[in-house]
Amino acid sequence: MTRMIVSIGLFALLGIGAALFLIQEGWAAQKETSQKVAPIVPPREGKSETIQLFNGKDLDGWEGHPELWSVLDGVIVAKNTEPIKVSTYLLTRRKFSDFRLTATVKLV
C-alpha cells in the first residue's frame, strides 16, 4: 500500500512539473508575440491620409441595429439585455481597400 501511494505521488509531481513547464513555455511564447510590432506598410497607390470614421455625435454613416448600437458621451456603445442569436455588427457605409485601422476599445 505504501509503495502505491509513493508511486502515485511521483506521478502527481511529474504531472504538476509538466503542467508548469507548459504554462511557462506558453507565457514565454505569448511574451515574444506581444513584443512584435506590426510592420508599417505604405499605401499601394495614391496619397496617404488619416480619416475619422466616427464623428463622436451620432451613427451617421453607419449601419447596425439601432436597439443595440448607440452613442453616449461621444463613444459608440453596444448594449444588450438578452443573449443575441445572430451577429449584430456595426458597419461603416464607406468602402475601403487599403487601410490601417486603429481603435481604442473597452470591454465591460
Biopython code that builds the backbone (N, CA, C, O; Angstrom):
import numpy as np
from Bio.PDB.StructureBuilder import StructureBuilder

atoms = [
    (1, "MET", "N", (0.821, -1.194, 0.000)),
    (1, "MET", "CA", (0.000, 0.000, 0.000)),
    (1, "MET", "C", (0.864, 1.256, 0.000)),
    (1, "MET", "O", (0.560, 2.202, -0.726)),
    (2, "THR", "N", (1.914, 1.290, 0.780)),
    (2, "THR", "CA", (2.800, 2.436, 0.853)),
    (2, "THR", "C", (3.478, 2.671, -0.487)),
    (2, "THR", "O", (3.631, 3.817, -0.909)),
    (3, "ARG", "N", (3.883, 1.610, -1.156)),
    (3, "ARG", "CA", (4.543, 1.714, -2.437)),
    (3, "ARG", "C", (3.625, 2.375, -3.471)),
    (3, "ARG", "O", (4.083, 3.193, -4.269)),
    (4, "MET", "N", (2.325, 2.025, -3.463)),
    (4, "MET", "CA", (1.356, 2.598, -4.399)),
    (4, "MET", "C", (1.195, 4.088, -4.152)),
    (4, "MET", "O", (1.135, 4.863, -5.106)),
    (5, "ILE", "N", (1.125, 4.503, -2.912)),
    (5, "ILE", "CA", (0.970, 5.912, -2.578)),
    (5, "ILE", "C", (2.186, 6.702, -3.041)),
    (5, "ILE", "O", (2.044, 7.804, -3.572)),
    (6, "VAL", "N", (3.365, 6.155, -2.846)),
    (6, "VAL", "CA", (4.581, 6.829, -3.267)),
    (6, "VAL", "C", (4.615, 6.966, -4.777)),
    (6, "VAL", "O", (4.973, 8.028, -5.287)),
    (7, "SER", "N", (4.245, 5.898, -5.520)),
    (7, "SER", "CA", (4.287, 5.982, -6.982)),
    (7, "SER", "C", (3.221, 6.944, -7.499)),
    (7, "SER", "O", (3.464, 7.654, -8.475)),
    (8, "ILE", "N", (2.067, 6.984, -6.882)),
    (8, "ILE", "CA", (1.035, 7.949, -7.277)),
    (8, "ILE", "C", (1.533, 9.356, -7.000)),
    (8, "ILE", "O", (1.302, 10.263, -7.800)),
    (9, "GLY", "N", (2.216, 9.549, -5.874)),
    (9, "GLY", "CA", (2.783, 10.846, -5.540)),
    (9, "GLY", "C", (3.806, 11.281, -6.564)),
    (9, "GLY", "O", (3.842, 12.455, -6.933)),
    (10, "LEU", "N", (4.652, 10.357, -7.039)),
    (10, "LEU", "CA", (5.643, 10.690, -8.058)),
    (10, "LEU", "C", (4.972, 11.091, -9.365)),
    (10, "LEU", "O", (5.386, 12.055, -10.008)),
    (11, "PHE", "N", (3.926, 10.343, -9.762)),
    (11, "PHE", "CA", (3.206, 10.686, -10.988)),
    (11, "PHE", "C", (2.537, 12.059, -10.856)),
    (11, "PHE", "O", (2.510, 12.835, -11.811)),
    (12, "ALA", "N", (2.008, 12.347, -9.690)),
    (12, "ALA", "CA", (1.378, 13.651, -9.464)),
    (12, "ALA", "C", (2.417, 14.761, -9.587)),
    (12, "ALA", "O", (2.155, 15.794, -10.203)),
    (13, "LEU", "N", (3.599, 14.550, -8.999)),
    (13, "LEU", "CA", (4.658, 15.556, -9.094)),
    (13, "LEU", "C", (5.123, 15.735, -10.537)),
    (13, "LEU", "O", (5.348, 16.860, -10.985)),
    (14, "LEU", "N", (5.266, 14.625, -11.266)),
    (14, "LEU", "CA", (5.656, 14.716, -12.671)),
    (14, "LEU", "C", (4.595, 15.472, -13.476)),
    (14, "LEU", "O", (4.923, 16.301, -14.325)),
    (15, "GLY", "N", (3.336, 15.182, -13.204)),
    (15, "GLY", "CA", (2.243, 15.871, -13.911)),
    (15, "GLY", "C", (2.235, 17.357, -13.611)),
    (15, "GLY", "O", (2.063, 18.171, -14.518)),
    (16, "ILE", "N", (2.417, 17.719, -12.359)),
    (16, "ILE", "CA", (2.462, 19.134, -11.978)),
    (16, "ILE", "C", (3.659, 19.811, -12.625)),
    (16, "ILE", "O", (3.552, 20.929, -13.129)),
    (17, "GLY", "N", (4.808, 19.124, -12.608)),
    (17, "GLY", "CA", (6.005, 19.689, -13.239)),
    (17, "GLY", "C", (5.798, 19.914, -14.725)),
    (17, "GLY", "O", (6.183, 20.957, -15.254)),
    (18, "ALA", "N", (5.189, 18.939, -15.410)),
    (18, "ALA", "CA", (4.931, 19.086, -16.854)),
    (18, "ALA", "C", (3.961, 20.231, -17.110)),
    (18, "ALA", "O", (4.151, 21.002, -18.050)),
    (19, "ALA", "N", (2.929, 20.351, -16.290)),
    (19, "ALA", "CA", (1.962, 21.444, -16.463)),
    (19, "ALA", "C", (2.625, 22.795, -16.261)),
    (19, "ALA", "O", (2.380, 23.724, -17.030)),
    (20, "LEU", "N", (3.458, 22.916, -15.241)),
    (20, "LEU", "CA", (4.155, 24.176, -15.003)),
    (20, "LEU", "C", (5.087, 24.515, -16.163)),
    (20, "LEU", "O", (5.189, 25.675, -16.561)),
    (21, "PHE", "N", (5.768, 23.502, -16.705)),
    (21, "PHE", "CA", (6.647, 23.725, -17.850)),
    (21, "PHE", "C", (5.857, 24.244, -19.048)),
    (21, "PHE", "O", (6.276, 25.198, -19.704)),
    (22, "LEU", "N", (4.709, 23.617, -19.334)),
    (22, "LEU", "CA", (3.880, 24.042, -20.468)),
    (22, "LEU", "C", (3.345, 25.450, -20.264)),
    (22, "LEU", "O", (3.299, 26.239, -21.208)),
    (23, "ILE", "N", (2.944, 25.771, -19.049)),
    (23, "ILE", "CA", (2.454, 27.122, -18.762)),
    (23, "ILE", "C", (3.571, 28.136, -18.958)),
    (23, "ILE", "O", (3.359, 29.197, -19.544)),
    (24, "GLN", "N", (4.772, 27.803, -18.462)),
    (24, "GLN", "CA", (5.912, 28.716, -18.609)),
    (24, "GLN", "C", (6.252, 28.913, -20.080)),
    (24, "GLN", "O", (6.524, 30.039, -20.496)),
    (25, "GLU", "N", (6.243, 27.853, -20.875)),
    (25, "GLU", "CA", (6.531, 27.955, -22.307)),
    (25, "GLU", "C", (5.464, 28.794, -23.012)),
    (25, "GLU", "O", (5.780, 29.589, -23.897)),
    (26, "GLY", "N", (4.202, 28.615, -22.617)),
    (26, "GLY", "CA", (3.124, 29.410, -23.194)),
    (26, "GLY", "C", (3.286, 30.884, -22.883)),
    (26, "GLY", "O", (3.078, 31.726, -23.757)),
    (27, "TRP", "N", (3.653, 31.209, -21.657)),
    (27, "TRP", "CA", (3.874, 32.607, -21.283)),
    (27, "TRP", "C", (5.042, 33.202, -22.054)),
    (27, "TRP", "O", (4.992, 34.355, -22.482)),
    (28, "ALA", "N", (6.098, 32.406, -22.229)),
    (28, "ALA", "CA", (7.263, 32.902, -22.970)),
    (28, "ALA", "C", (6.886, 33.172, -24.417)),
    (28, "ALA", "O", (7.282, 34.193, -24.981)),
    (29, "ALA", "N", (6.123, 32.265, -25.025)),
    (29, "ALA", "CA", (5.692, 32.462, -26.417)),
    (29, "ALA", "C", (4.778, 33.674, -26.529)),
    (29, "ALA", "O", (4.881, 34.444, -27.484)),
    (30, "GLN", "N", (3.882, 33.848, -25.556)),
    (30, "GLN", "CA", (2.975, 34.997, -25.583)),
    (30, "GLN", "C", (3.765, 36.293, -25.426)),
    (30, "GLN", "O", (3.456, 37.287, -26.084)),
    (31, "LYS", "N", (4.769, 36.295, -24.575)),
    (31, "LYS", "CA", (5.576, 37.492, -24.359)),
    (31, "LYS", "C", (6.314, 37.859, -25.641)),
    (31, "LYS", "O", (6.385, 39.034, -26.001)),
    (32, "GLU", "N", (6.870, 36.851, -26.340)),
    (32, "GLU", "CA", (7.552, 37.110, -27.605)),
    (32, "GLU", "C", (6.585, 37.696, -28.625)),
    (32, "GLU", "O", (6.923, 38.650, -29.325)),
    (33, "THR", "N", (5.385, 37.129, -28.713)),
    (33, "THR", "CA", (4.390, 37.590, -29.680)),
    (33, "THR", "C", (3.929, 38.999, -29.365)),
    (33, "THR", "O", (3.750, 39.807, -30.276)),
    (34, "SER", "N", (3.732, 39.313, -28.078)),
    (34, "SER", "CA", (3.211, 40.631, -27.711)),
    (34, "SER", "C", (4.236, 41.730, -27.935)),
    (34, "SER", "O", (3.867, 42.901, -28.020)),
    (35, "GLN", "N", (5.508, 41.383, -28.033)),
    (35, "GLN", "CA", (6.544, 42.389, -28.225)),
    (35, "GLN", "C", (6.785, 42.689, -29.700)),
    (35, "GLN", "O", (7.485, 43.650, -30.022)),
    (36, "LYS", "N", (6.227, 41.896, -30.595)),
    (36, "LYS", "CA", (6.412, 42.149, -32.019)),
    (36, "LYS", "C", (5.562, 43.348, -32.429)),
    (36, "LYS", "O", (4.439, 43.516, -31.952)),
    (37, "VAL", "N", (6.098, 44.166, -33.303)),
    (37, "VAL", "CA", (5.391, 45.350, -33.769)),
    (37, "VAL", "C", (4.947, 45.107, -35.210)),
    (37, "VAL", "O", (5.704, 44.584, -36.028)),
    (38, "ALA", "N", (3.720, 45.492, -35.503)),
    (38, "ALA", "CA", (3.209, 45.322, -36.865)),
    (38, "ALA", "C", (4.020, 46.179, -37.830)),
    (38, "ALA", "O", (4.346, 47.326, -37.522)),
    (39, "PRO", "N", (4.340, 45.632, -38.980)),
    (39, "PRO", "CA", (5.121, 46.417, -39.945)),
    (39, "PRO", "C", (4.292, 47.563, -40.510)),
    (39, "PRO", "O", (3.075, 47.451, -40.654)),
    (40, "ILE", "N", (4.957, 48.654, -40.824)),
    (40, "ILE", "CA", (4.287, 49.785, -41.463)),
    (40, "ILE", "C", (4.340, 49.549, -42.963)),
    (40, "ILE", "O", (5.414, 49.481, -43.561)),
    (41, "VAL", "N", (3.170, 49.428, -43.555)),
    (41, "VAL", "CA", (3.082, 49.150, -44.983)),
    (41, "VAL", "C", (2.548, 50.400, -45.676)),
    (41, "VAL", "O", (1.454, 50.862, -45.350)),
    (42, "PRO", "N", (3.296, 50.953, -46.621)),
    (42, "PRO", "CA", (2.829, 52.158, -47.315)),
    (42, "PRO", "C", (1.632, 51.849, -48.209)),
    (42, "PRO", "O", (1.450, 50.699, -48.608)),
    (43, "PRO", "N", (0.810, 52.849, -48.533)),
    (43, "PRO", "CA", (-0.331, 52.621, -49.415)),
    (43, "PRO", "C", (0.135, 52.141, -50.783)),
    (43, "PRO", "O", (1.228, 52.484, -51.233)),
    (44, "ARG", "N", (-0.707, 51.341, -51.442)),
    (44, "ARG", "CA", (-0.356, 50.812, -52.754)),
    (44, "ARG", "C", (-0.269, 51.906, -53.805)),
    (44, "ARG", "O", (0.636, 51.901, -54.640)),
    (45, "GLU", "N", (-1.197, 52.830, -53.767)),
    (45, "GLU", "CA", (-1.185, 53.937, -54.727)),
    (45, "GLU", "C", (-1.955, 55.104, -54.128)),
    (45, "GLU", "O", (-2.748, 54.918, -53.205)),
    (46, "GLY", "N", (-1.730, 56.284, -54.638)),
    (46, "GLY", "CA", (-2.427, 57.458, -54.124)),
    (46, "GLY", "C", (-1.766, 57.981, -52.863)),
    (46, "GLY", "O", (-0.720, 57.497, -52.432)),
    (47, "LYS", "N", (-2.403, 58.973, -52.293)),
    (47, "LYS", "CA", (-1.819, 59.604, -51.112)),
    (47, "LYS", "C", (-2.256, 58.885, -49.838)),
    (47, "LYS", "O", (-3.272, 58.191, -49.812)),
    (48, "SER", "N", (-1.478, 59.068, -48.806)),
    (48, "SER", "CA", (-1.805, 58.524, -47.501)),
    (48, "SER", "C", (-2.510, 59.613, -46.709)),
    (48, "SER", "O", (-2.015, 60.736, -46.615)),
    (49, "GLU", "N", (-3.655, 59.288, -46.145)),
    (49, "GLU", "CA", (-4.406, 60.280, -45.370)),
    (49, "GLU", "C", (-5.018, 59.627, -44.146)),
    (49, "GLU", "O", (-5.278, 58.424, -44.125)),
    (50, "THR", "N", (-5.238, 60.425, -43.149)),
    (50, "THR", "CA", (-5.888, 59.963, -41.934)),
    (50, "THR", "C", (-7.315, 60.490, -41.929)),
    (50, "THR", "O", (-7.551, 61.680, -42.135)),
    (51, "ILE", "N", (-8.259, 59.595, -41.693)),
    (51, "ILE", "CA", (-9.672, 59.994, -41.628)),
    (51, "ILE", "C", (-10.265, 59.485, -40.327)),
    (51, "ILE", "O", (-9.737, 58.562, -39.707)),
    (52, "GLN", "N", (-11.355, 60.091, -39.926)),
    (52, "GLN", "CA", (-12.094, 59.619, -38.765)),
    (52, "GLN", "C", (-13.380, 58.994, -39.268)),
    (52, "GLN", "O", (-14.139, 59.629, -40.000)),
    (53, "LEU", "N", (-13.629, 57.759, -38.881)),
    (53, "LEU", "CA", (-14.852, 57.074, -39.288)),
    (53, "LEU", "C", (-16.050, 57.496, -38.450)),
    (53, "LEU", "O", (-17.187, 57.442, -38.921)),
    (54, "PHE", "N", (-15.809, 57.908, -37.234)),
    (54, "PHE", "CA", (-16.876, 58.231, -36.286)),
    (54, "PHE", "C", (-16.807, 59.705, -35.924)),
    (54, "PHE", "O", (-15.748, 60.212, -35.553)),
    (55, "ASN", "N", (-17.951, 60.398, -36.034)),
    (55, "ASN", "CA", (-17.965, 61.846, -35.784)),
    (55, "ASN", "C", (-18.102, 62.209, -34.303)),
    (55, "ASN", "O", (-18.039, 63.388, -33.953)),
    (56, "GLY", "N", (-18.289, 61.221, -33.434)),
    (56, "GLY", "CA", (-18.377, 61.484, -31.997)),
    (56, "GLY", "C", (-19.741, 61.971, -31.540)),
    (56, "GLY", "O", (-19.930, 62.255, -30.357)),
    (57, "LYS", "N", (-20.706, 62.074, -32.470)),
    (57, "LYS", "CA", (-22.026, 62.608, -32.113)),
    (57, "LYS", "C", (-23.144, 61.596, -32.313)),
    (57, "LYS", "O", (-23.994, 61.412, -31.441)),
    (58, "ASP", "N", (-23.135, 60.936, -33.480)),
    (58, "ASP", "CA", (-24.203, 60.001, -33.805)),
    (58, "ASP", "C", (-23.654, 58.916, -34.731)),
    (58, "ASP", "O", (-22.464, 58.907, -35.047)),
    (59, "LEU", "N", (-24.516, 58.012, -35.158)),
    (59, "LEU", "CA", (-24.091, 56.912, -36.014)),
    (59, "LEU", "C", (-24.366, 57.202, -37.490)),
    (59, "LEU", "O", (-24.650, 56.290, -38.267)),
    (60, "ASP", "N", (-24.281, 58.465, -37.864)),
    (60, "ASP", "CA", (-24.437, 58.849, -39.263)),
    (60, "ASP", "C", (-23.314, 58.195, -40.080)),
    (60, "ASP", "O", (-22.140, 58.325, -39.732)),
    (61, "GLY", "N", (-23.667, 57.498, -41.156)),
    (61, "GLY", "CA", (-22.686, 56.802, -41.976)),
    (61, "GLY", "C", (-22.428, 55.368, -41.533)),
    (61, "GLY", "O", (-21.539, 54.704, -42.066)),
    (62, "TRP", "N", (-23.184, 54.896, -40.581)),
    (62, "TRP", "CA", (-23.023, 53.538, -40.054)),
    (62, "TRP", "C", (-24.316, 52.746, -40.206)),
    (62, "TRP", "O", (-25.402, 53.324, -40.235)),
    (63, "GLU", "N", (-24.198, 51.433, -40.302)),
    (63, "GLU", "CA", (-25.356, 50.535, -40.356)),
    (63, "GLU", "C", (-25.259, 49.542, -39.208)),
    (63, "GLU", "O", (-24.222, 48.911, -39.004)),
    (64, "GLY", "N", (-26.349, 49.412, -38.465)),
    (64, "GLY", "CA", (-26.390, 48.459, -37.353)),
    (64, "GLY", "C", (-27.757, 48.503, -36.701)),
    (64, "GLY", "O", (-28.550, 49.406, -36.966)),
    (65, "HIS", "N", (-28.031, 47.541, -35.859)),
    (65, "HIS", "CA", (-29.318, 47.500, -35.155)),
    (65, "HIS", "C", (-29.399, 48.672, -34.181)),
    (65, "HIS", "O", (-28.618, 48.737, -33.232)),
    (66, "PRO", "N", (-30.336, 49.602, -34.403)),
    (66, "PRO", "CA", (-30.419, 50.788, -33.537)),
    (66, "PRO", "C", (-30.736, 50.460, -32.076)),
    (66, "PRO", "O", (-30.414, 51.252, -31.190)),
    (67, "GLU", "N", (-31.358, 49.315, -31.809)),
    (67, "GLU", "CA", (-31.658, 48.962, -30.419)),
    (67, "GLU", "C", (-30.429, 48.414, -29.696)),
    (67, "GLU", "O", (-30.442, 48.286, -28.472)),
    (68, "LEU", "N", (-29.365, 48.089, -30.438)),
    (68, "LEU", "CA", (-28.149, 47.553, -29.828)),
    (68, "LEU", "C", (-26.987, 48.545, -29.846)),
    (68, "LEU", "O", (-26.141, 48.518, -28.952)),
    (69, "TRP", "N", (-26.936, 49.417, -30.849)),
    (69, "TRP", "CA", (-25.816, 50.354, -31.020)),
    (69, "TRP", "C", (-26.285, 51.773, -30.776)),
    (69, "TRP", "O", (-27.339, 52.174, -31.270)),
    (70, "SER", "N", (-25.513, 52.539, -30.016)),
    (70, "SER", "CA", (-25.864, 53.926, -29.737)),
    (70, "SER", "C", (-24.588, 54.728, -29.480)),
    (70, "SER", "O", (-23.485, 54.182, -29.477)),
    (71, "VAL", "N", (-24.759, 56.016, -29.266)),
    (71, "VAL", "CA", (-23.643, 56.900, -28.925)),
    (71, "VAL", "C", (-23.947, 57.523, -27.574)),
    (71, "VAL", "O", (-25.032, 58.062, -27.358)),
    (72, "LEU", "N", (-22.985, 57.445, -26.670)),
    (72, "LEU", "CA", (-23.146, 58.002, -25.337)),
    (72, "LEU", "C", (-21.852, 58.723, -24.974)),
    (72, "LEU", "O", (-20.782, 58.113, -24.953)),
    (73, "ASP", "N", (-21.947, 60.003, -24.694)),
    (73, "ASP", "CA", (-20.780, 60.823, -24.320)),
    (73, "ASP", "C", (-19.649, 60.718, -25.353)),
    (73, "ASP", "O", (-18.477, 60.625, -24.988)),
    (74, "GLY", "N", (-20.009, 60.733, -26.642)),
    (74, "GLY", "CA", (-19.019, 60.722, -27.712)),
    (74, "GLY", "C", (-18.381, 59.371, -27.993)),
    (74, "GLY", "O", (-17.356, 59.291, -28.670)),
    (75, "VAL", "N", (-18.991, 58.304, -27.472)),
    (75, "VAL", "CA", (-18.438, 56.958, -27.621)),
    (75, "VAL", "C", (-19.510, 56.035, -28.195)),
    (75, "VAL", "O", (-20.673, 56.111, -27.800)),
    (76, "ILE", "N", (-19.117, 55.156, -29.133)),
    (76, "ILE", "CA", (-20.041, 54.145, -29.646)),
    (76, "ILE", "C", (-20.220, 53.077, -28.570)),
    (76, "ILE", "O", (-19.245, 52.550, -28.033)),
    (77, "VAL", "N", (-21.474, 52.766, -28.267)),
    (77, "VAL", "CA", (-21.788, 51.808, -27.219)),
    (77, "VAL", "C", (-22.621, 50.674, -27.802)),
    (77, "VAL", "O", (-23.608, 50.917, -28.498)),
    (78, "ALA", "N", (-22.226, 49.440, -27.520)),
    (78, "ALA", "CA", (-23.016, 48.256, -27.883)),
    (78, "ALA", "C", (-23.582, 47.701, -26.582)),
    (78, "ALA", "O", (-22.844, 47.438, -25.633)),
    (79, "LYS", "N", (-24.903, 47.528, -26.550)),
    (79, "LYS", "CA", (-25.513, 47.097, -25.302)),
    (79, "LYS", "C", (-26.690, 46.180, -25.591)),
    (79, "LYS", "O", (-27.509, 46.453, -26.468)),
    (80, "ASN", "N", (-26.760, 45.095, -24.845)),
    (80, "ASN", "CA", (-27.907, 44.205, -24.956)),
    (80, "ASN", "C", (-28.281, 43.705, -23.568)),
    (80, "ASN", "O", (-27.444, 43.655, -22.667)),
    (81, "THR", "N", (-29.544, 43.337, -23.409)),
    (81, "THR", "CA", (-30.012, 42.848, -22.117)),
    (81, "THR", "C", (-30.271, 41.346, -22.150)),
    (81, "THR", "O", (-30.406, 40.718, -21.100)),
    (82, "GLU", "N", (-30.342, 40.767, -23.347)),
    (82, "GLU", "CA", (-30.576, 39.331, -23.503)),
    (82, "GLU", "C", (-29.543, 38.770, -24.469)),
    (82, "GLU", "O", (-28.971, 39.519, -25.261)),
    (83, "PRO", "N", (-29.294, 37.455, -24.417)),
    (83, "PRO", "CA", (-28.367, 36.863, -25.386)),
    (83, "PRO", "C", (-28.836, 37.113, -26.823)),
    (83, "PRO", "O", (-30.031, 37.087, -27.114)),
    (84, "ILE", "N", (-27.876, 37.353, -27.703)),
    (84, "ILE", "CA", (-28.192, 37.638, -29.104)),
    (84, "ILE", "C", (-27.981, 36.371, -29.919)),
    (84, "ILE", "O", (-26.948, 35.717, -29.785)),
    (85, "LYS", "N", (-28.950, 36.017, -30.763)),
    (85, "LYS", "CA", (-28.901, 34.762, -31.510)),
    (85, "LYS", "C", (-28.201, 34.892, -32.859)),
    (85, "LYS", "O", (-27.804, 33.884, -33.444)),
    (86, "VAL", "N", (-28.044, 36.113, -33.362)),
    (86, "VAL", "CA", (-27.407, 36.328, -34.665)),
    (86, "VAL", "C", (-26.339, 37.407, -34.526)),
    (86, "VAL", "O", (-26.321, 38.154, -33.547)),
    (87, "SER", "N", (-25.457, 37.482, -35.509)),
    (87, "SER", "CA", (-24.418, 38.515, -35.497)),
    (87, "SER", "C", (-25.051, 39.887, -35.675)),
    (87, "SER", "O", (-25.963, 40.056, -36.484)),
    (88, "THR", "N", (-24.574, 40.845, -34.934)),
    (88, "THR", "CA", (-25.134, 42.194, -34.981)),
    (88, "THR", "C", (-24.002, 43.203, -35.104)),
    (88, "THR", "O", (-23.740, 43.978, -34.184)),
    (89, "TYR", "N", (-23.346, 43.182, -36.239)),
    (89, "TYR", "CA", (-22.204, 44.052, -36.477)),
    (89, "TYR", "C", (-22.632, 45.502, -36.677)),
    (89, "TYR", "O", (-23.757, 45.780, -37.094)),
    (90, "LEU", "N", (-21.732, 46.402, -36.380)),
    (90, "LEU", "CA", (-21.885, 47.810, -36.741)),
    (90, "LEU", "C", (-20.919, 48.039, -37.895)),
    (90, "LEU", "O", (-19.709, 47.869, -37.738)),
    (91, "LEU", "N", (-21.446, 48.422, -39.050)),
    (91, "LEU", "CA", (-20.646, 48.557, -40.264)),
    (91, "LEU", "C", (-20.662, 49.980, -40.775)),
    (91, "LEU", "O", (-21.686, 50.660, -40.708)),
    (92, "THR", "N", (-19.529, 50.431, -41.287)),
    (92, "THR", "CA", (-19.495, 51.724, -41.937)),
    (92, "THR", "C", (-20.041, 51.571, -43.361)),
    (92, "THR", "O", (-19.866, 50.523, -43.983)),
    (93, "ARG", "N", (-20.686, 52.587, -43.862)),
    (93, "ARG", "CA", (-21.203, 52.544, -45.235)),
    (93, "ARG", "C", (-20.110, 52.844, -46.258)),
    (93, "ARG", "O", (-20.297, 52.614, -47.452)),
    (94, "ARG", "N", (-18.982, 53.351, -45.800)),
    (94, "ARG", "CA", (-17.878, 53.682, -46.701)),
    (94, "ARG", "C", (-17.124, 52.417, -47.084)),
    (94, "ARG", "O", (-17.109, 51.439, -46.336)),
    (95, "LYS", "N", (-16.501, 52.444, -48.252)),
    (95, "LYS", "CA", (-15.745, 51.303, -48.767)),
    (95, "LYS", "C", (-14.249, 51.619, -48.721)),
    (95, "LYS", "O", (-13.832, 52.722, -49.075)),
    (96, "PHE", "N", (-13.453, 50.653, -48.287)),
    (96, "PHE", "CA", (-12.011, 50.807, -48.199)),
    (96, "PHE", "C", (-11.341, 49.552, -48.740)),
    (96, "PHE", "O", (-11.890, 48.455, -48.646)),
    (97, "SER", "N", (-10.144, 49.722, -49.312)),
    (97, "SER", "CA", (-9.427, 48.557, -49.827)),
    (97, "SER", "C", (-8.005, 48.454, -49.275)),
    (97, "SER", "O", (-7.467, 47.350, -49.197)),
    (98, "ASP", "N", (-7.390, 49.551, -48.896)),
    (98, "ASP", "CA", (-6.014, 49.538, -48.410)),
    (98, "ASP", "C", (-5.973, 50.461, -47.203)),
    (98, "ASP", "O", (-5.910, 51.681, -47.351)),
    (99, "PHE", "N", (-6.009, 49.875, -45.997)),
    (99, "PHE", "CA", (-6.129, 50.728, -44.821)),
    (99, "PHE", "C", (-5.440, 50.110, -43.623)),
    (99, "PHE", "O", (-5.145, 48.916, -43.592)),
    (100, "ARG", "N", (-5.197, 50.942, -42.656)),
    (100, "ARG", "CA", (-4.717, 50.527, -41.339)),
    (100, "ARG", "C", (-5.677, 51.124, -40.339)),
    (100, "ARG", "O", (-5.818, 52.345, -40.268)),
    (101, "LEU", "N", (-6.332, 50.295, -39.573)),
    (101, "LEU", "CA", (-7.344, 50.736, -38.616)),
    (101, "LEU", "C", (-6.743, 50.753, -37.211)),
    (101, "LEU", "O", (-6.160, 49.768, -36.758)),
    (102, "THR", "N", (-6.896, 51.892, -36.534)),
    (102, "THR", "CA", (-6.515, 51.971, -35.131)),
    (102, "THR", "C", (-7.769, 52.325, -34.337)),
    (102, "THR", "O", (-8.589, 53.130, -34.778)),
    (103, "ALA", "N", (-7.905, 51.724, -33.181)),
    (103, "ALA", "CA", (-9.101, 51.949, -32.374)),
    (103, "ALA", "C", (-8.767, 51.802, -30.896)),
    (103, "ALA", "O", (-7.835, 51.090, -30.524)),
    (104, "THR", "N", (-9.537, 52.482, -30.066)),
    (104, "THR", "CA", (-9.471, 52.306, -28.628)),
    (104, "THR", "C", (-10.760, 51.617, -28.221)),
    (104, "THR", "O", (-11.851, 52.106, -28.514)),
    (105, "VAL", "N", (-10.634, 50.478, -27.544)),
    (105, "VAL", "CA", (-11.804, 49.651, -27.226)),
    (105, "VAL", "C", (-11.814, 49.359, -25.731)),
    (105, "VAL", "O", (-10.766, 49.149, -25.120)),
    (106, "LYS", "N", (-13.005, 49.349, -25.155)),
    (106, "LYS", "CA", (-13.158, 48.990, -23.753)),
    (106, "LYS", "C", (-14.257, 47.960, -23.660)),
    (106, "LYS", "O", (-15.383, 48.211, -24.090)),
    (107, "LEU", "N", (-13.945, 46.794, -23.099)),
    (107, "LEU", "CA", (-14.920, 45.729, -22.919)),
    (107, "LEU", "C", (-15.310, 45.692, -21.455)),
    (107, "LEU", "O", (-14.471, 45.500, -20.575)),
    (108, "VAL", "N", (-16.599, 45.879, -21.207)),
    (108, "VAL", "CA", (-17.084, 45.907, -19.828)),
    (108, "VAL", "C", (-17.948, 44.694, -19.570)),
    (108, "VAL", "O", (-18.460, 44.523, -18.463)),
]
sb = StructureBuilder()
sb.init_structure("model")
sb.init_model(0)
sb.init_chain("A")
sb.init_seg("    ")
for serial, (resi, resn, name, xyz) in enumerate(atoms, 1):
    if name == "N":
        sb.init_residue(resn, " ", resi, " ")
    sb.init_atom(name, np.array(xyz, "f"), 0.0, 1.0, " ", f" {name:<3s}", serial, name[0])
structure = sb.get_structure()
